[in-house]
Amino acid sequence: MALEPTGAYHLPLLQLLAEKGLQIALVNPYHLAAFRRATGERHKTDRQDALLLARYAQVYGESLRAYTLPPKALQELKALEGYREDLAQRERAILNQLEAARWAGSAEVIPLLQRELACVEGLLGEVEARIQALLAALPEAEVLMGLPGVGPQVAVAVLALLPPHLWGRAKAAAAYAGLIPEREESAFPEGASPSAKEAFHGGLGGGAARPGDGGLLPSPALAGEAQKAGPGGRGPQAS
């Protein structure tokens, strides 16, 4: 069976099928869209999408990789990393609101924003501590951070957002992350940051993309982690 990811809405069905031991592959939406263009299919309805997905599975069935449930520790790490990113975005938004409120002289709002900021910063600290505890308990994290140019930030991105079968395969990992816009193009699009390249080549090792990797969901979150990583993939450095 083949399933096209739809945000988070496909996850309950995916988990149920995997727990029942059924073979289910996640199809990369980008590759499915390219397949649609190649077959000349112009209609886009639920029925046509299902038929297109079935035809894709028939053509690439032997190369698609069956989904397997990740270990509980990695599921927890992924959830915490997603929550940390949400908190970091909220922290940036509050700081911007504070600056605007100070310029506007909104004395009534500033104390409320400061209280909210303190709450968000407290939650960020708690989430960071939990992430570090999970990393300390994962042997894979120790191996990753022993590689040149890999720090905690890249290690978390790899472990939380990259399927284990792509570890050590830089090109396939870049395709999964959405850093390869076309199959025939260079592994990194023009303008990709050097830290993104360093994170994937230094932290994930060599490898080549295969048709089987077309059954995977590109991860914007992973691409974002790689592109915002600082020198050596270790996150922003103090000046």
BANU-306485 format. One line per 2 residues: number of its first residue (from 0); their letters; for each residue x, y, z of N, C-alpha, C, O. Coordinates in Angstrom, 1 decimal, padded with zeros to 4 digits. Example, Ala and Ser with C-alpha at 12.3 -4.5 7.8 and 13.67 -1.06 7.14 Angstrom:
<pts>
0) as) 013.2/-005.7/007.8/012.3/-004.5/007.8/013.2/-003.3/007.8/014.2/-003.3/008.5  012.8/-002.2/007.1/013.7/-001.1/007.1/012.9/000.0/007.9/013.4/001.1/008.0
</pts>
This chain:
<pts>
0) ma) 000.8/-001.2/000.0/000.0/000.0/000.0/000.9/001.2/000.0/002.0/001.2/000.5  000.3/002.3/-000.5/001.0/003.6/-000.6/000.2/004.7/000.0/-001.1/004.7/-000.2
2) le) 000.8/005.6/000.7/000.1/006.7/001.3/000.8/008.0/001.1/002.0/008.1/001.3  000.1/009.0/000.7/000.7/010.4/000.5/000.5/011.1/001.8/-000.7/011.3/002.3
4) pt) 001.5/011.6/002.4/001.4/012.4/003.7/000.6/013.7/003.5/000.7/014.3/002.5  -000.2/014.0/004.5/-001.0/015.2/004.4/-000.9/015.9/005.8/-001.8/015.8/006.6
6) ga) 000.2/016.6/005.9/000.4/017.3/007.2/000.6/016.3/008.3/001.4/015.4/008.2  -000.3/016.4/009.4/-000.3/015.5/010.5/-001.5/014.5/010.4/-001.6/013.6/011.2
8) yh) -002.4/014.8/009.4/-003.6/014.1/009.4/-003.5/012.6/009.0/-004.4/011.8/009.3  -002.4/012.3/008.3/-002.2/010.9/007.9/-001.6/010.0/009.0/-001.6/008.8/008.9
10) lp) -001.1/010.6/010.1/-000.3/009.9/011.1/-001.1/008.8/011.8/-000.6/007.7/012.0  -002.4/009.1/012.3/-003.1/008.0/012.9/-003.3/006.8/012.1/-003.2/005.7/012.5
12) ll) -003.7/007.0/010.8/-003.8/005.8/009.9/-002.5/005.1/009.7/-002.4/003.9/009.7  -001.4/005.9/009.5/-000.1/005.3/009.2/000.3/004.5/010.4/000.8/003.4/010.2
14) ql) 000.1/005.0/011.6/000.5/004.3/012.8/-000.3/003.0/013.0/000.2/001.9/013.4  -001.6/003.1/012.7/-002.5/001.9/012.8/-002.1/000.8/011.9/-002.0/-000.3/012.3
16) la) -001.8/001.2/010.6/-001.4/000.2/009.6/-000.1/-000.5/010.0/000.1/-001.7/009.9  000.9/000.4/010.5/002.2/-000.1/010.8/002.1/-001.1/012.0/002.8/-002.1/012.1
18) ek) 001.3/-000.7/013.0/001.1/-001.6/014.2/000.4/-002.9/013.8/000.7/-003.9/014.5  -000.4/-002.9/012.8/-001.0/-004.2/012.3/-000.1/-005.0/011.5/-000.5/-006.1/011.1
20) gl) 001.1/-004.5/011.2/002.1/-005.3/010.4/001.9/-005.2/008.9/002.4/-006.0/008.2  001.0/-004.2/008.5/000.8/-004.1/007.0/001.9/-003.3/006.4/002.4/-002.3/007.0
22) qi) 002.2/-003.6/005.2/003.3/-002.9/004.4/002.7/-001.6/003.8/001.9/-001.7/003.0  003.2/-000.5/004.3/002.8/000.8/003.8/003.9/001.7/003.5/004.9/001.8/004.4
24) al) 003.9/002.3/002.4/005.0/003.2/002.0/004.5/004.7/001.9/003.4/004.9/001.4  005.3/005.6/002.4/005.0/007.0/002.3/005.5/007.5/001.0/006.7/007.3/000.7
26) vn) 004.7/008.1/000.2/005.1/008.6/-001.1/005.4/010.1/-001.1/004.7/010.9/-000.5  006.6/010.4/-001.6/007.0/011.8/-001.6/006.1/012.6/-002.5/005.9/012.3/-003.7
28) py) 005.4/013.6/-001.9/004.4/014.4/-002.7/005.1/015.1/-003.9/004.4/015.3/-004.9  006.3/015.5/-003.8/007.0/016.1/-004.9/007.2/015.2/-006.0/006.9/015.5/-007.2
30) hl) 007.6/013.9/-005.7/007.7/012.9/-006.8/006.4/012.5/-007.4/006.3/012.2/-008.6  005.3/012.5/-006.5/004.0/012.2/-007.0/003.5/013.3/-008.0/002.9/013.0/-009.0
32) aa) 003.8/014.5/-007.7/003.4/015.6/-008.6/004.2/015.5/-009.9/003.6/015.8/-011.0  005.5/015.2/-009.8/006.2/015.0/-011.1/005.6/013.8/-011.9/005.6/013.9/-013.1
34) fr) 005.2/012.8/-011.2/004.6/011.6/-011.9/003.3/012.0/-012.5/003.0/011.6/-013.6  002.5/012.9/-011.9/001.3/013.4/-012.4/001.5/014.1/-013.8/000.8/013.9/-014.7
36) ra) 002.6/015.0/-013.8/002.9/015.7/-015.0/003.3/014.8/-016.1/003.0/015.0/-017.3  004.2/013.8/-015.7/004.7/012.8/-016.7/003.6/012.0/-017.4/003.7/011.6/-018.5
38) tg) 002.5/011.7/-016.6/001.4/010.9/-017.1/000.4/011.7/-017.8/-000.6/011.2/-018.4  000.5/013.1/-017.7/-000.4/013.9/-018.4/-001.7/014.1/-017.7/-002.7/014.6/-018.2
40) er) -001.8/013.6/-016.4/-003.0/013.7/-015.6/-003.3/015.2/-015.2/-002.4/015.8/-014.6  -004.4/015.7/-015.6/-004.8/017.1/-015.3/-005.8/017.3/-014.3/-005.9/018.3/-013.6
42) hk) -006.7/016.2/-014.1/-007.7/016.4/-013.1/-007.2/016.1/-011.7/-006.4/015.1/-011.5  -007.6/016.9/-010.8/-007.2/016.7/-009.4/-008.4/016.6/-008.5/-008.8/017.7/-007.9
44) td) -008.9/015.4/-008.3/-010.0/015.2/-007.3/-009.5/014.1/-006.4/-008.5/013.5/-006.6  -010.2/013.8/-005.3/-009.8/012.8/-004.4/-009.8/011.4/-005.1/-008.8/010.7/-004.9
46) rq) -010.7/011.2/-006.0/-010.7/009.9/-006.7/-009.5/009.8/-007.7/-008.8/008.8/-007.7  -009.2/010.9/-008.4/-008.1/010.9/-009.3/-006.8/010.8/-008.6/-005.8/010.1/-009.0
48) da) -006.7/011.5/-007.4/-005.5/011.4/-006.6/-005.2/009.9/-006.2/-004.1/009.5/-006.2  -006.3/009.3/-005.8/-006.1/007.9/-005.3/-005.7/007.0/-006.4/-004.8/006.1/-006.2
50) ll) -006.3/007.2/-007.6/-005.9/006.4/-008.8/-004.4/006.6/-009.2/-003.7/005.7/-009.5  -004.0/007.9/-009.1/-002.7/008.3/-009.4/-001.7/007.6/-008.5/-000.6/007.1/-008.9
52) la) -002.0/007.6/-007.2/-001.2/007.0/-006.2/-001.1/005.5/-006.4/000.0/005.0/-006.2  -002.2/004.9/-006.8/-002.1/003.5/-007.1/-001.2/003.2/-008.3/-000.4/002.2/-008.2
54) ry) -001.3/004.0/-009.3/-000.4/003.8/-010.5/001.0/004.0/-010.1/001.9/003.3/-010.6  001.3/005.0/-009.3/002.7/005.3/-008.8/003.2/004.1/-008.1/004.4/003.7/-008.3
56) aq) 002.4/003.5/-007.2/002.8/002.3/-006.5/003.1/001.1/-007.4/004.0/000.3/-007.1  002.3/001.0/-008.4/002.5/-000.1/-009.4/003.9/000.1/-010.1/004.6/-000.9/-010.3
58) vy) 004.2/001.3/-010.5/005.4/001.6/-011.2/006.6/001.4/-010.4/007.6/000.8/-010.8  006.6/002.0/-009.2/007.7/002.1/-008.3/007.6/001.1/-007.1/008.4/001.3/-006.1
60) ge) 006.7/000.2/-007.1/006.4/-000.6/-006.0/007.6/-001.3/-005.4/007.8/-001.4/-004.2  008.5/-001.9/-006.3/009.6/-002.6/-005.8/010.7/-001.7/-005.2/011.5/-002.2/-004.4
62) sl) 010.7/-000.5/-005.5/011.7/000.4/-004.9/011.2/001.2/-003.7/012.0/001.8/-003.0  009.9/001.2/-003.5/009.4/001.9/-002.3/009.8/001.2/-001.0/009.8/000.0/-001.0
64) ra) 010.0/002.0/000.0/010.4/001.4/001.3/009.3/001.4/002.2/008.6/002.4/002.4  009.0/000.2/002.8/007.9/000.1/003.8/008.2/000.9/005.1/009.4/000.9/005.6
66) yt) 007.2/001.6/005.5/007.4/002.4/006.7/007.5/001.5/008.0/006.8/000.5/008.1  008.3/001.9/008.9/008.4/001.2/010.2/008.3/002.2/011.3/008.8/003.4/011.2
68) lp) 007.7/001.9/012.4/007.5/002.8/013.5/008.9/003.1/014.1/009.6/002.1/014.4  009.2/004.3/014.3/010.5/004.6/015.0/010.4/004.3/016.5/009.4/004.2/017.0
70) pk) 011.6/004.1/017.1/011.6/003.8/018.5/011.0/004.9/019.3/010.9/006.1/018.9  010.4/004.6/020.5/009.7/005.6/021.3/010.6/006.8/021.6/010.1/007.9/021.6
72) al) 011.9/006.5/021.9/012.8/007.6/022.3/012.9/008.6/021.1/012.9/009.9/021.3  012.9/008.1/019.9/013.0/009.0/018.7/011.7/009.8/018.5/011.7/010.9/018.1
74) qe) 010.6/009.1/018.8/009.3/009.8/018.7/009.2/010.9/019.7/008.7/012.0/019.3  009.7/010.7/020.9/009.7/011.7/021.9/010.6/012.9/021.5/010.3/014.1/021.7
76) lk) 011.8/012.5/020.9/012.7/013.6/020.5/012.1/014.4/019.4/012.3/015.7/019.4  011.4/013.8/018.5/010.8/014.6/017.4/009.7/015.5/017.9/009.7/016.7/017.5
78) al) 008.9/015.0/018.8/007.9/015.8/019.4/008.4/017.0/020.2/007.9/018.2/020.1  009.5/016.8/021.0/010.1/017.9/021.7/010.8/018.9/020.8/010.7/020.1/021.0
80) eg) 011.4/018.4/019.7/012.1/019.3/018.8/011.1/020.2/018.1/011.3/021.4/017.9  009.9/019.6/017.7/008.9/020.4/017.1/008.3/021.5/018.0/008.1/022.6/017.7
82) yr) 008.1/021.1/019.3/007.6/022.0/020.3/008.7/023.1/020.6/008.3/024.3/020.8  009.9/022.7/020.6/011.0/023.7/020.9/011.0/024.8/019.7/011.2/026.0/020.0
84) ed) 010.8/024.3/018.5/010.8/025.3/017.4/009.6/026.2/017.5/009.7/027.4/017.2  008.5/025.7/017.9/007.3/026.5/018.1/007.5/027.6/019.2/007.2/028.8/019.1
86) la) 008.2/027.1/020.3/008.4/028.1/021.4/009.4/029.1/021.0/009.3/030.3/021.3  010.4/028.7/020.2/011.4/029.7/019.7/010.8/030.7/018.8/011.2/031.9/018.9
88) qr) 009.9/030.3/018.0/009.2/031.3/017.1/008.3/032.2/018.0/008.3/033.4/017.7  007.7/031.7/019.0/006.9/032.5/019.8/007.8/033.5/020.6/007.4/034.7/020.8
90) er) 008.9/033.1/021.0/009.9/034.0/021.7/010.3/035.1/020.8/010.3/036.3/021.3  010.6/034.8/019.6/011.0/035.9/018.6/009.8/036.9/018.4/010.0/038.1/018.3
92) ai) 008.6/036.3/018.3/007.4/037.2/018.1/007.2/038.1/019.3/006.9/039.3/019.1  007.4/037.6/020.5/007.2/038.4/021.7/008.2/039.5/021.8/007.9/040.6/022.1
94) ln) 009.5/039.2/021.5/010.5/040.2/021.5/010.2/041.3/020.5/010.4/042.5/020.7  009.7/040.9/019.3/009.3/041.9/018.3/008.1/042.8/018.9/008.1/044.0/018.7
96) ql) 007.2/042.1/019.5/006.1/042.9/020.1/006.5/043.8/021.2/006.0/045.0/021.3  007.5/043.4/022.0/008.0/044.2/023.0/008.7/045.5/022.5/008.5/046.6/023.0
98) ea) 009.5/045.3/021.4/010.1/046.4/020.8/009.1/047.4/020.3/009.2/048.6/020.5  008.1/046.9/019.6/007.0/047.8/019.0/006.3/048.5/020.2/006.0/049.7/020.0
100) ar) 006.0/047.8/021.3/005.3/048.4/022.4/006.1/049.5/023.0/005.6/050.5/023.4  007.4/049.3/023.1/008.3/050.3/023.7/008.3/051.6/022.8/008.3/052.7/023.3
102) wa) 008.4/051.4/021.5/008.4/052.5/020.6/007.0/053.2/020.7/007.0/054.5/020.6  006.0/052.5/020.9/004.6/053.1/020.9/004.3/053.6/022.3/003.3/054.3/022.4
104) gs) 005.1/053.3/023.3/004.8/053.8/024.6/003.6/053.1/025.3/002.9/053.7/026.1  003.4/051.8/024.9/002.3/051.1/025.5/002.7/050.5/026.8/003.0/049.3/026.9
106) ae) 002.6/051.3/027.8/003.0/050.9/029.2/002.2/049.8/029.7/002.6/049.0/030.5  000.9/049.7/029.3/000.0/048.7/029.8/000.3/047.3/029.3/000.1/046.3/030.0
108) vi) 000.9/047.3/028.1/001.1/046.0/027.4/002.5/045.4/027.8/002.6/044.2/027.9  003.5/046.3/028.0/004.8/045.8/028.2/005.0/044.8/029.3/005.6/043.8/029.1
110) pl) 004.4/045.1/030.5/004.5/044.1/031.6/003.9/042.7/031.3/004.4/041.7/031.7  002.8/042.7/030.5/002.1/041.5/030.1/003.0/040.7/029.2/003.2/039.5/029.3
112) lq) 003.6/041.4/028.2/004.5/040.7/027.3/005.8/040.2/028.0/006.3/039.1/027.7  006.3/040.9/029.0/007.4/040.5/029.7/007.1/039.2/030.5/007.9/038.3/030.6
114) re) 005.9/039.1/031.1/005.5/037.9/031.8/005.4/036.7/030.8/005.8/035.6/031.1  004.8/037.0/029.7/004.7/035.9/028.7/006.0/035.5/028.2/006.3/034.3/028.0
116) la) 006.9/036.4/028.0/008.3/036.1/027.6/009.0/035.2/028.6/009.7/034.2/028.3  008.8/035.5/029.9/009.5/034.8/030.9/008.9/033.3/031.0/009.6/032.4/031.2
118) cv) 007.6/033.2/030.7/007.0/031.9/030.7/007.5/031.1/029.5/007.9/029.9/029.7  007.6/031.7/028.3/008.1/031.0/027.2/009.6/030.6/027.4/010.0/029.5/027.0
120) eg) 010.4/031.5/027.9/011.8/031.2/028.2/011.9/030.0/029.2/012.8/029.2/029.0  011.0/030.0/030.2/011.1/028.9/031.1/010.8/027.6/030.5/011.4/026.5/030.7
122) ll) 009.7/027.6/029.6/009.4/026.3/028.9/010.5/025.9/027.9/010.8/024.7/027.8  011.1/026.9/027.3/012.3/026.5/026.4/013.4/025.9/027.2/014.0/024.9/026.7
124) ge) 013.7/026.4/028.4/014.7/025.8/029.2/014.4/024.3/029.6/015.2/023.4/029.6  013.1/024.1/029.9/012.6/022.8/030.3/012.7/021.8/029.1/013.2/020.7/029.3
126) ve) 012.3/022.3/027.9/012.3/021.4/026.7/013.8/021.1/026.4/014.1/020.0/026.0  014.7/022.1/026.4/016.1/021.9/026.1/016.7/020.8/027.1/017.4/019.9/026.6
128) ar) 016.3/020.9/028.3/016.8/019.9/029.3/016.3/018.5/029.0/017.1/017.5/029.1  015.1/018.4/028.6/014.6/017.1/028.2/015.2/016.5/026.9/015.5/015.3/026.8
130) iq) 015.5/017.4/026.0/016.1/017.0/024.8/017.6/016.5/025.1/018.0/015.5/024.5  018.3/017.3/025.9/019.6/016.9/026.2/019.6/015.5/027.0/020.6/014.7/026.8
132) al) 018.6/015.3/027.8/018.6/014.0/028.5/018.3/012.9/027.6/018.9/011.8/027.7  017.5/013.1/026.6/017.2/012.1/025.5/018.5/011.8/024.7/018.8/010.7/024.4
134) la) 019.2/012.9/024.4/020.4/012.7/023.6/021.5/011.9/024.4/022.2/011.0/023.8  021.6/012.2/025.7/022.5/011.5/026.5/022.2/010.0/026.6/023.1/009.2/026.8
136) al) 020.9/009.6/026.4/020.5/008.2/026.5/020.6/007.5/025.2/020.3/006.3/025.1  020.8/008.2/024.1/020.8/007.6/022.8/022.2/007.3/022.3/023.0/008.3/022.1
138) pe) 022.6/006.1/022.1/024.0/005.8/021.6/024.2/006.4/020.2/025.3/006.8/019.9  023.2/006.6/019.4/023.3/007.2/018.1/023.8/008.6/018.2/024.5/009.1/017.4
140) ae) 023.3/009.3/019.2/023.7/010.7/019.4/025.2/010.8/019.7/025.8/011.7/019.2  025.7/009.9/020.5/027.1/010.0/020.8/028.0/009.8/019.6/029.0/010.4/019.4
142) vl) 027.5/008.8/018.7/028.2/008.5/017.5/028.2/009.8/016.6/029.2/010.2/016.0  027.0/010.3/016.4/026.9/011.5/015.6/027.7/012.7/016.0/028.4/013.3/015.2
144) mg) 027.7/013.0/017.3/028.4/014.1/017.8/029.9/013.9/017.9/030.7/014.8/018.1  030.3/012.7/017.6/031.7/012.4/017.5/032.3/012.6/016.1/033.5/012.6/015.9
146) lp) 031.4/012.9/015.2/031.8/013.2/013.8/032.2/014.6/013.7/031.7/015.5/014.4  033.2/014.9/012.8/033.6/016.3/012.6/032.4/017.2/012.1/031.7/016.9/011.2
148) gv) 032.3/018.4/012.8/031.3/019.3/012.4/029.9/019.1/012.9/028.9/019.8/012.4  029.7/018.1/013.7/028.3/017.7/014.2/028.2/018.1/015.7/028.9/017.5/016.5
150) gp) 027.3/019.0/016.0/027.0/019.4/017.4/025.6/018.9/017.8/025.0/018.2/017.0  025.1/019.3/018.9/023.8/018.9/019.4/022.7/019.3/018.5/021.7/018.5/018.3
152) qv) 022.7/020.4/017.9/021.6/020.9/017.1/021.5/020.0/015.8/020.3/019.6/015.5  022.5/019.7/015.1/022.5/018.8/014.0/022.1/017.4/014.4/021.3/016.7/013.7
154) av) 022.7/016.9/015.5/022.3/015.6/016.0/020.9/015.5/016.3/020.3/014.4/015.9  020.2/016.5/016.9/018.8/016.4/017.2/018.0/016.4/015.8/017.1/015.6/015.7
156) av) 018.4/017.2/014.9/017.7/017.3/013.6/017.8/016.0/012.9/016.8/015.5/012.3  019.0/015.3/012.9/019.1/014.0/012.2/018.3/013.0/012.9/017.5/012.2/012.3
158) la) 018.4/012.8/014.2/017.7/011.8/014.9/016.2/012.0/015.0/015.5/011.0/014.9  015.8/013.2/015.1/014.4/013.5/015.3/013.6/013.5/013.9/012.5/013.1/013.9
160) ll) 014.3/014.0/012.9/013.6/014.3/011.6/014.0/013.4/010.5/013.3/013.4/009.4  015.1/012.7/010.6/015.5/011.9/009.4/015.3/010.4/009.7/015.8/009.9/010.8
162) pp) 014.7/009.6/008.8/014.5/008.2/009.0/015.8/007.5/009.2/016.8/007.8/008.5  015.9/006.5/010.1/017.2/005.8/010.3/017.8/005.2/009.0/019.1/005.2/009.0
164) hl) 017.0/004.8/008.1/017.7/004.1/006.9/018.4/005.2/006.0/019.1/004.8/005.1  018.2/006.5/006.3/018.9/007.5/005.5/020.1/008.0/006.2/020.9/008.8/005.6
166) wg) 020.4/007.6/007.4/021.6/008.0/008.1/022.8/007.5/007.4/022.9/006.3/007.0  023.8/008.4/007.2/025.0/008.0/006.4/024.9/008.1/004.9/025.8/007.8/004.2
168) ra) 023.7/008.7/004.4/023.6/008.8/003.0/023.2/010.2/002.7/022.0/010.6/002.7  024.2/011.0/002.4/024.0/012.5/002.3/023.1/012.9/001.2/022.2/013.8/001.5
170) ka) 023.2/012.4/000.0/022.3/012.8/-001.1/020.9/012.4/-000.8/020.0/013.2/-001.1  020.7/011.2/-000.3/019.3/010.8/-000.1/018.7/011.6/001.1/017.5/012.0/001.0
172) aa) 019.5/012.0/002.1/019.1/012.8/003.2/018.7/014.2/002.7/017.7/014.8/003.1  019.5/014.7/001.8/019.2/016.1/001.2/017.9/016.1/000.4/017.2/017.0/000.5
174) ay) 017.7/015.0/-000.3/016.4/014.9/-001.1/015.2/014.8/-000.1/014.2/015.5/-000.4  015.4/014.1/000.9/014.3/014.0/001.9/014.0/015.3/002.6/012.9/015.7/002.8
176) ag) 015.1/016.1/002.8/014.9/017.4/003.5/014.4/018.5/002.5/014.1/019.6/003.0  014.3/018.1/001.2/013.8/019.1/000.3/014.9/020.0/-000.2/014.6/021.1/-000.8
178) li) 016.2/019.6/000.0/017.3/020.5/-000.5/017.7/020.1/-002.0/018.5/020.8/-002.6  017.1/019.0/-002.5/017.3/018.7/-003.9/016.0/019.0/-004.7/015.1/018.2/-004.6
180) pe) 015.9/020.1/-005.4/014.7/020.4/-006.1/014.3/019.5/-007.3/013.1/019.4/-007.6  015.3/019.0/-008.0/015.1/018.1/-009.1/016.0/017.0/-009.0/017.1/017.1/-008.5
182) re) 015.6/015.8/-009.6/016.4/014.6/-009.5/017.7/014.9/-010.3/018.8/014.4/-009.9  017.6/015.6/-011.4/018.8/015.7/-012.3/019.7/016.9/-011.9/020.7/017.1/-012.5
184) es) 019.3/017.7/-010.9/020.0/018.9/-010.5/021.1/018.5/-009.5/021.1/017.4/-008.9  021.9/019.5/-009.2/022.9/019.3/-008.1/022.3/019.0/-006.8/021.1/019.4/-006.6
186) af) 023.0/018.4/-005.9/022.4/018.0/-004.6/021.9/019.2/-003.8/021.0/019.0/-003.0  022.5/020.4/-004.0/022.1/021.5/-003.3/021.7/022.6/-004.2/022.4/022.9/-005.2
188) pe) 020.5/023.3/-004.0/020.1/024.3/-005.0/021.0/025.5/-004.8/021.7/025.7/-003.8  021.0/026.3/-005.9/021.8/027.6/-005.9/021.4/028.5/-004.7/020.2/028.7/-004.6
190) ga) 022.3/028.9/-004.0/022.0/029.8/-002.9/021.9/029.1/-001.5/021.7/029.7/-000.5  022.0/027.7/-001.5/021.9/027.0/-000.2/023.1/027.4/000.6/024.2/027.6/000.1
192) sp) 022.9/027.5/001.9/024.0/028.0/002.8/025.1/027.0/002.9/024.8/025.8/002.9  026.3/027.4/003.1/027.4/026.5/003.3/027.2/025.6/004.5/027.6/024.4/004.6
194) sa) 026.5/026.1/005.6/026.3/025.3/006.8/025.4/024.1/006.5/025.5/023.1/007.1  024.4/024.3/005.5/023.5/023.2/005.2/024.3/022.1/004.5/024.1/020.9/004.8
196) ke) 025.2/022.5/003.6/026.0/021.5/002.9/027.0/020.8/003.9/027.1/019.6/003.9  027.6/021.6/004.8/028.5/021.0/005.8/027.8/020.1/006.7/028.3/019.0/007.1
198) af) 026.6/020.5/007.1/025.8/019.6/008.1/025.5/018.3/007.5/025.6/017.3/008.1  025.1/018.3/006.2/024.7/017.0/005.6/025.9/016.2/005.1/025.9/015.0/005.3
200) hg) 026.9/016.8/004.5/028.1/016.1/004.1/029.0/015.7/005.2/029.5/014.6/005.3  029.2/016.6/006.2/030.0/016.3/007.3/029.3/015.4/008.3/029.9/014.5/008.9
202) gl) 028.0/015.6/008.6/027.3/014.9/009.6/026.7/013.6/009.2/026.4/012.7/010.0  026.4/013.4/007.9/025.6/012.3/007.4/026.5/011.3/006.5/026.0/010.2/006.2
204) gg) 027.6/011.7/006.1/028.5/010.9/005.3/028.0/010.8/003.9/027.2/011.6/003.4  028.6/009.9/003.1/028.3/009.9/001.7/027.1/009.0/001.4/026.5/008.4/002.3
206) ga) 026.8/009.0/000.1/025.7/008.1/-000.3/025.1/008.7/-001.6/025.4/009.7/-002.1  024.2/007.9/-002.2/023.5/008.3/-003.4/022.0/008.1/-003.3/021.6/007.1/-002.7
208) ar) 021.3/009.0/-003.9/019.8/008.8/-003.9/019.4/007.7/-004.8/020.0/007.5/-005.8  018.3/007.0/-004.4/017.8/005.9/-005.3/016.3/006.1/-005.5/015.7/006.9/-004.7
210) pg) 015.8/005.4/-006.5/014.3/005.6/-006.7/013.5/005.3/-005.4/012.4/005.8/-005.2  014.0/004.4/-004.6/013.3/004.0/-003.4/013.1/005.1/-002.5/012.1/005.1/-001.7
212) dg) 014.0/006.1/-002.5/013.8/007.3/-001.7/012.7/008.2/-002.1/012.3/009.1/-001.4  012.1/007.9/-003.3/011.0/008.7/-003.7/009.8/008.4/-002.9/008.8/009.1/-003.0
214) gl) 009.8/007.3/-002.1/008.7/007.0/-001.3/008.7/007.7/000.1/008.1/007.2/001.0  009.4/008.8/000.1/009.6/009.5/001.4/009.0/010.9/001.3/008.9/011.5/000.3
216) lp) 008.7/011.4/002.5/008.2/012.8/002.6/009.3/013.8/002.8/010.1/013.6/003.7  009.4/014.8/001.9/010.4/015.9/002.1/010.1/016.6/003.4/009.0/016.8/003.8
218) sp) 011.2/016.9/004.2/011.0/017.5/005.5/011.4/018.9/005.5/012.6/019.2/005.6  010.5/019.9/005.4/010.9/021.3/005.5/011.6/021.6/006.8/012.5/022.4/006.9
220) al) 011.1/020.9/007.9/011.7/021.2/009.2/013.2/020.8/009.2/014.0/021.5/009.8  013.5/019.7/008.6/014.9/019.2/008.6/015.7/020.2/007.7/016.9/020.5/008.1
222) ag) 015.2/020.6/006.6/015.9/021.6/005.8/016.2/022.9/006.6/017.3/023.5/006.5  015.2/023.3/007.3/015.3/024.5/008.1/016.4/024.3/009.2/017.2/025.3/009.4
224) ea) 016.4/023.2/009.8/017.5/022.9/010.8/018.9/023.0/010.2/019.8/023.6/010.8  019.0/022.4/009.1/020.3/022.4/008.4/020.8/023.8/008.0/021.9/024.2/008.2
226) qk) 019.8/024.6/007.5/020.2/025.9/006.9/020.4/026.9/008.0/021.2/027.8/007.8  019.8/026.7/009.2/020.0/027.7/010.3/021.1/027.3/011.2/021.5/028.1/012.1
228) ag) 021.7/026.1/011.0/022.8/025.7/011.8/024.0/026.6/011.5/024.2/027.0/010.4  024.8/026.9/012.6/025.9/027.7/012.4/027.1/027.0/011.9/027.0/025.9/011.4
230) pg) 028.3/027.6/012.0/029.5/026.9/011.5/029.7/025.6/012.1/029.6/025.4/013.3  030.0/024.6/011.3/030.2/023.2/011.8/028.9/022.5/012.2/028.9/021.5/012.8
232) gr) 027.8/023.2/011.9/026.5/022.6/012.3/026.2/022.6/013.7/025.4/021.8/014.2  026.8/023.5/014.5/026.7/023.5/015.9/025.8/024.6/016.5/025.7/024.8/017.7
234) gp) 025.1/025.2/015.6/024.1/026.2/016.0/024.8/027.6/016.1/026.0/027.7/015.8  024.0/028.6/016.3/024.6/030.0/016.4/025.7/030.1/017.4/025.7/029.6/018.5
236) qa) 026.8/030.8/017.0/027.9/031.0/017.9/027.9/032.3/018.5/027.5/033.3/017.9  028.4/032.4/019.8/028.4/033.7/020.5/029.5/034.5/019.8/030.6/034.0/019.5
238) s) 029.3/035.8/019.7/030.3/036.7/019.1/031.1/037.3/020.2/032.0/038.1/020.0
</pts>
